Amino acid sequence: MNLIYNSEQYSVVEFGADRDLEALRFGGYEIVDKGCKREIFIAGVLAQSFRRDVNQLIASEPTMEEIDEFLGSYESVMSQPVLLH
């Protein structure tokens, strides 16, 4: 588990691949919207797509606002309330 991004609005934790756990076969990401107190855990194909999109975003040397805007595109699928963070 590795905190890879943390702003006032969002945090992203990366979970490494674990071949023994199907949910983490390709790794995964927990994205937390601090303001709305919601989160999502993505794994599998969605995690691979997220990783690819993040790598492209980083290559453009984005501002923190641009990163937050990118993460905001996941708000519509964040349905888990944050209980203990």
Phi and psi restraints in degrees (value plus and minus 20) as a CYANA .aco file:
   2 ASN   PHI    -164.9  -124.9
   2 ASN   PSI     102.8   142.8
   3 LEU   PHI     -92.3   -52.3
   3 LEU   PSI      94.5   134.5
   4 ILE   PHI    -126.2   -86.2
   4 ILE   PSI     -32.8     7.2
   5 TYR   PHI    -175.8  -135.8
   5 TYR   PSI     120.6   160.6
   6 ASN   PHI    -173.7  -133.7
   6 ASN   PSI      96.8   136.8
   7 SER   PHI    -148.2  -108.2
   7 SER   PSI    -195.6  -155.6
   8 GLU   PHI     -85.3   -45.3
   8 GLU   PSI     -49.6    -9.6
   9 GLN   PHI    -116.8   -76.8
   9 GLN   PSI     -57.3   -17.3
  10 TYR   PHI    -153.3  -113.3
  10 TYR   PSI     135.1   175.1
  11 SER   PHI    -157.0  -117.0
  11 SER   PSI     128.7   168.7
  12 VAL   PHI    -151.9  -111.9
  12 VAL   PSI     106.6   146.6
  13 VAL   PHI    -133.8   -93.8
  13 VAL   PSI     111.8   151.8
  14 GLU   PHI    -121.4   -81.4
  14 GLU   PSI     113.4   153.4
  15 PHE   PHI    -128.7   -88.7
  15 PHE   PSI     107.5   147.5
  16 GLY   PHI     -87.5   -47.5
  16 GLY   PSI     140.5   180.5
  17 ALA   PHI     -84.0   -44.0
  17 ALA   PSI     121.5   161.5
  18 ASP   PHI    -159.2  -119.2
  18 ASP   PSI      82.0   122.0
  19 ARG   PHI     -82.7   -42.7
  19 ARG   PSI     -39.0     1.0
  20 ASP   PHI    -103.0   -63.0
  20 ASP   PSI     -35.3     4.7
  21 LEU   PHI    -136.0   -96.0
  21 LEU   PSI      97.0   137.0
  22 GLU   PHI     -76.9   -36.9
  22 GLU   PSI     -59.8   -19.8
  23 ALA   PHI     -83.3   -43.3
  23 ALA   PSI     -45.2    -5.2
  24 LEU   PHI    -133.4   -93.4
  24 LEU   PSI      -0.6    39.4
  25 ARG   PHI     -74.2   -34.2
  25 ARG   PSI     -56.5   -16.5
  26 PHE   PHI    -131.9   -91.9
  26 PHE   PSI      -6.9    33.1
  27 GLY   PHI      65.7   105.7
  27 GLY   PSI    -197.6  -157.6
  28 GLY   PHI    -184.6  -144.6
  28 GLY   PSI     152.0   192.0
  29 TYR   PHI    -158.7  -118.7
  29 TYR   PSI     118.0   158.0
  30 GLU   PHI    -128.2   -88.2
  30 GLU   PSI     102.2   142.2
  31 ILE   PHI    -131.4   -91.4
  31 ILE   PSI     104.8   144.8
  32 VAL   PHI    -136.4   -96.4
  32 VAL   PSI     106.9   146.9
  33 ASP   PHI    -114.1   -74.1
  33 ASP   PSI      84.6   124.6
  34 LYS   PHI     -86.4   -46.4
  34 LYS   PSI     -58.9   -18.9
  35 GLY   PHI     -85.4   -45.4
  35 GLY   PSI     -62.6   -22.6
  36 CYS   PHI    -110.7   -70.7
  36 CYS   PSI     -27.4    12.6
  37 LYS   PHI      34.4    74.4
  37 LYS   PSI      29.4    69.4
  38 ARG   PHI    -151.1  -111.1
  38 ARG   PSI     139.2   179.2
  39 GLU   PHI    -168.7  -128.7
  39 GLU   PSI     147.5   187.5
  40 ILE   PHI    -164.9  -124.9
  40 ILE   PSI     124.3   164.3
  41 PHE   PHI    -130.5   -90.5
  41 PHE   PSI     104.5   144.5
  42 ILE   PHI    -136.0   -96.0
  42 ILE   PSI     121.3   161.3
  43 ALA   PHI    -163.7  -123.7
  43 ALA   PSI     158.2   198.2
  44 GLY   PHI      43.9    83.9
  44 GLY   PSI    -158.0  -118.0
  45 VAL   PHI     -82.0   -42.0
  45 VAL   PSI     -59.4   -19.4
  46 LEU   PHI     -83.7   -43.7
  46 LEU   PSI     -58.5   -18.5
  47 ALA   PHI     -85.5   -45.5
  47 ALA   PSI     -60.1   -20.1
  48 GLN   PHI     -83.4   -43.4
  48 GLN   PSI     -61.7   -21.7
  49 SER   PHI     -85.3   -45.3
  49 SER   PSI     -62.7   -22.7
  50 PHE   PHI     -80.2   -40.2
  50 PHE   PSI     -66.1   -26.1
  51 ARG   PHI     -79.7   -39.7
  51 ARG   PSI     -64.2   -24.2
  52 ARG   PHI     -82.5   -42.5
  52 ARG   PSI     -66.6   -26.6
  53 ASP   PHI     -84.4   -44.4
  53 ASP   PSI     -58.6   -18.6
  54 VAL   PHI     -85.5   -45.5
  54 VAL   PSI     -62.8   -22.8
  55 ASN   PHI     -80.8   -40.8
  55 ASN   PSI     -60.1   -20.1
  56 GLN   PHI     -85.8   -45.8
  56 GLN   PSI     -61.2   -21.2
  57 LEU   PHI     -83.3   -43.3
  57 LEU   PSI     -65.6   -25.6
  58 ILE   PHI     -82.2   -42.2
  58 ILE   PSI     -56.2   -16.2
  59 ALA   PHI     -80.9   -40.9
  59 ALA   PSI     -44.9    -4.9
  60 SER   PHI    -108.5   -68.5
  60 SER   PSI     -16.3    23.7
  61 GLU   PHI      31.3    71.3
  61 GLU   PSI      42.8    82.8
  62 PRO   PHI     -93.4   -53.4
  62 PRO   PSI     140.0   180.0
  63 THR   PHI    -100.9   -60.9
  63 THR   PSI     147.7   187.7
  64 MET   PHI     -82.5   -42.5
  64 MET   PSI     -55.3   -15.3
  65 GLU   PHI     -84.1   -44.1
  65 GLU   PSI     -59.9   -19.9
  66 GLU   PHI     -87.1   -47.1
  66 GLU   PSI     -56.9   -16.9
  67 ILE   PHI     -86.5   -46.5
  67 ILE   PSI     -64.9   -24.9
  68 ASP   PHI     -81.3   -41.3
  68 ASP   PSI     -58.0   -18.0
  69 GLU   PHI     -83.5   -43.5
  69 GLU   PSI     -62.8   -22.8
  70 PHE   PHI     -80.1   -40.1
  70 PHE   PSI     -67.7   -27.7
  71 LEU   PHI     -85.0   -45.0
  71 LEU   PSI     -51.2   -11.2
  72 GLY   PHI     -81.6   -41.6
  72 GLY   PSI     -42.6    -2.6
  73 SER   PHI     -87.3   -47.3
  73 SER   PSI     -32.3     7.7
  74 TYR   PHI    -115.8   -75.8
  74 TYR   PSI     -22.3    17.7
  75 GLU   PHI     -78.0   -38.0
  75 GLU   PSI     -55.5   -15.5
  76 SER   PHI     -85.6   -45.6
  76 SER   PSI     -39.2     0.8
  77 VAL   PHI    -127.8   -87.8
  77 VAL   PSI     -17.6    22.4
  78 MET   PHI    -102.9   -62.9
  78 MET   PSI      83.2   123.2
  79 SER   PHI    -138.1   -98.1
  79 SER   PSI     -32.0     8.0
  80 GLN   PHI    -102.0   -62.0
  80 GLN   PSI     104.6   144.6
  81 PRO   PHI     -91.7   -51.7
  81 PRO   PSI     124.0   164.0
  82 VAL   PHI    -101.8   -61.8
  82 VAL   PSI     101.1   141.1
  83 LEU   PHI    -126.0   -86.0
  83 LEU   PSI     -61.4   -21.4
  84 LEU   PHI    -153.2  -113.2
  84 LEU   PSI      66.3   106.3
